[in-house]
Amino acid sequence: MKIEPISLKIFRYDPCIDLKPKYIDYKVPWREGLLLLSAIKYVRDFLDETLAFRDYCCGCSWCMSCLMMVDGKGIQTCFRPLHPGESLLVEPMRGIPMIKDLVVDFGITLPTPDGIFKKMEGTLLKKIKPQKEGL
């Protein structure tokens, strides 16, 4: 039985040299336990060494440095398992200043479904408490 590879359509844009963003399709061999961040590393290591993304990640789903838009939803790529033959659209987080390709500047507030977080030191994020109106 042939195992189908993963298809990743990845957002590519270097504001220093590109006139506009583009998307490039990559095929990654599937293996048991493959996570999306590992597949993106495979693309960079074996298919396109120019791909920029945050390579450091805690791998425990708490530092949030691997946040990306996947099929239109913000997710932590270090915790997203992949399945044979799966096709995904991978883009940088929206609403955050972009640096290059999948790298964004997390040095500002980060809205998530769980609330608004702000980068404090390194990759540590702190949840911002909403301010009361009228104070």
Sequence and secondary structure as in RCSB ss.txt:
>XXXX:A:sequence
MKIEPISLKIFRYDPCIDLKPKYIDYKVPWREGLLLLSAIKYVRDFLDETLAFRDYCCGCSWCMSCLMMVDGKGI
QTCFRPLHPGESLLVEPMRGIPMIKDLVVDFGITLPTPDGIFKKMEGTLLKKIKPQKEGL
>XXXX:A:secstr
     EEEEEEE  TTT SS EEEEEEE   TT BHHHHHHHIIIII TT        SSS S TTEEEETTEEE
EGGG B  TT EEEEE  TTS EEETTEE  SSEEEETTEEEEE STT EEE     TT 
